[in-house]
Amino acid sequence: MDDYEKRLPGDPYGEETKPNARVWRVYVEEAAAFDGIMVNQYRDGLDVMLVFAGLFSAVVTSFLVQVSQNLQADYAQMSALLLHDLVSIQLSDGVSAFNITSPSVDPAQKFVPDAIDVWINGLWVVSLTAALVVALAAVLVKQWLHHYVSLPSGTPMDRSHVRQFRFMGLERWRVRVIIGMLPLTMHISLMLFLAGLVLFFIPLLSSSKPSAAFRSSRSNMRARSGMKHHWD
């Protein structure tokens, strides 16, 4: 620790609390050293949060754009199913009309999304919102820290009063708690995204192999085709 009694000249008797007194100069130097270490630590963590939140938000957005389409009717798939039904009817010309099943999809029916699609979209929307909140909070805190360390010009007493006022505001608004909550919020956002990712891959894994209904449909089409050639 520096010996301020040797480095800074003493004050005349009765002027120990004047605007340019040694006590204010010592306070300004000590506060500047303390604030420099504190602000640099906060800025390093906030920079990491900003980079990670930005990249993570981009990833979640790309997934969300794809899965959000499942919340509305897929008319391309509907057209393919109706075309499949039309081909099935054409192949069953010689079959009794009572054996012709109804269309597999009704275009006039109101579309209701699957529950798993609603869950996936909900989890990823909340995850993206949390990541954006972290990014916004990090930007606001960085701006506040920049204003905190930029003390105005004036006498050492004035600068000491301004610094103490800002430090009390930092404690009153619990900026340290806010900065400490940002990594936790980012972890929650990441866990929500992973939970939605698991739900996203469950239907893909279950549909990786041909289903029994699909195999049965192909067998029926082959049987109808053979029956038609037999009658010809």
C-alpha positions, -999 to 999 in steps of 0.1 A, spaced: 0 0 0 13 35 -9 23 59 19 1 88 11 16 108 39 49 109 20 35 110 -16 8 136 -11 14 169 8 -4 174 40 -32 199 45 -29 230 66 -46 230 99 -83 236 95 -84 226 58 -85 189 61 -120 187 45 -116 214 18 -125 205 -18 -88 198 -26 -79 181 7 -57 151 8 -85 128 20 -105 134 -12 -75 127 -34 -67 95 -15 -104 85 -19 -104 91 -56 -73 71 -62 -84 42 -41 -119 42 -56 -104 43 -91 -82 13 -85 -111 -7 -69 -136 3 -96 -111 -6 -124 -107 -41 -111 -144 -46 -105 -156 -32 -139 -130 -52 -158 -142 -84 -143 -178 -75 -150 -170 -65 -186 -152 -98 -193 -182 -118 -182 -206 -96 -201 -186 -99 -233 -188 -137 -231 -225 -136 -224 -231 -113 -254 -212 -135 -278 -228 -167 -265 -263 -153 -264 -259 -139 -300 -247 -172 -314 -272 -192 -294 -301 -170 -305 -291 -175 -342 -291 -213 -337 -325 -213 -319 -340 -190 -346 -330 -213 -374 -346 -243 -357 -377 -223 -348 -383 -212 -383 -385 -248 -394 -407 -262 -367 -431 -233 -366 -443 -245 -400 -458 -275 -382 -483 -253 -364 -502 -247 -397 -516 -271 -423 -491 -287 -447 -509 -284 -480 -482 -301 -499 -485 -332 -477 -523 -330 -480 -520 -329 -518 -497 -360 -517 -522 -379 -495 -552 -370 -518 -531 -381 -548 -523 -414 -531 -560 -419 -524 -568 -411 -561 -543 -436 -573 -557 -462 -549 -592 -457 -563 -580 -460 -599 -563 -493 -591 -594 -507 -575 -617 -502 -605 -629 -538 -603 -633 -539 -566 -667 -534 -551 -676 -499 -541 -682 -510 -506 -645 -519 -502 -633 -484 -512 -623 -465 -480 -629 -428 -474 -601 -404 -481 -573 -403 -456 -575 -366 -452 -603 -341 -453 -593 -307 -467 -623 -290 -451 -614 -303 -416 -600 -277 -392 -562 -282 -387 -551 -290 -352 -513 -292 -346 -499 -321 -328 -492 -317 -291 -455 -324 -295 -452 -297 -321 -468 -272 -297 -444 -282 -270 -414 -279 -292 -424 -245 -304 -432 -234 -269 -399 -245 -254 -378 -229 -282 -398 -197 -281 -392 -194 -243 -355 -204 -249 -351 -177 -275 -368 -151 -254 -345 -159 -224 -314 -156 -246 -326 -122 -260 -333 -110 -224 -297 -120 -214 -283 -101 -244 -304 -70 -237 -295 -70 -200 -258 -74 -208 -259 -44 -232 -277 -23 -206 -253 -32 -178 -223 -25 -201 -236 9 -208 -242 15 -171 -207 5 -162 -193 28 -189 -212 57 -173 -201 45 -138 -163 48 -145 -165 81 -164 -163 106 -135 -168 142 -144 -141 169 -140 -140 189 -109 -124 191 -75 -114 158 -57 -143 163 -33 -169 166 -61 -155 136 -79 -156 116 -46 -192 126 -40 -203 116 -76 -184 83 -74 -200 74 -40 -234 84 -53 -230 61 -83 -217 32 -62 -247 35 -39 -269 33 -70 -251 2 -81 -258 -14 -48 -294 -2 -46 -302 -15 -81 -284 -48 -73 -264 -47 -105 -241 -74 -91 -271 -97 -86 -283 -90 -122 -249 -98 -136 -248 -130 -116 -282 -140 -128 -273 -137 -165 -253 -171 -167 -281 -188 -148 -307 -175 -172 -285 -186 -201 -282 -221 -187 -320 -223 -183 -324 -211 -219 -299 -238 -231 -317 -266 -211 -351 -255 -226 -336 -257 -261 -321 -292 -254 -355 -304 -241 -372 -292 -273 -344 -308 -293 -351 -342 -277 -388 -338 -285 -379 -328 -320 -359 -360 -327 -384 -384 -312 -407 -384 -342 -377 -385 -366 -363 -416 -349 -397 -433 -348 -403 -427 -385 -368 -437 -396 -381 -473 -404 -412 -480 -426 -442 -482 -404 -466 -512 -404 -494 -491 -419 -471 -480 -448 -461 -516 -455 -497 -527 -454 -507 -499 -478 -481 -510 -503 -492 -546 -500 -528 -536 -506 -518 -516 -537 -499 -546 -551 -528 -569 -544 -552 -546 -562 -529 -542 -591 -526 -580 -594 -564 -584 -592 -569 -558 -620 -544 -576 -643 -562 -609 -635 -596 -595 -645 -581 -580 -677 
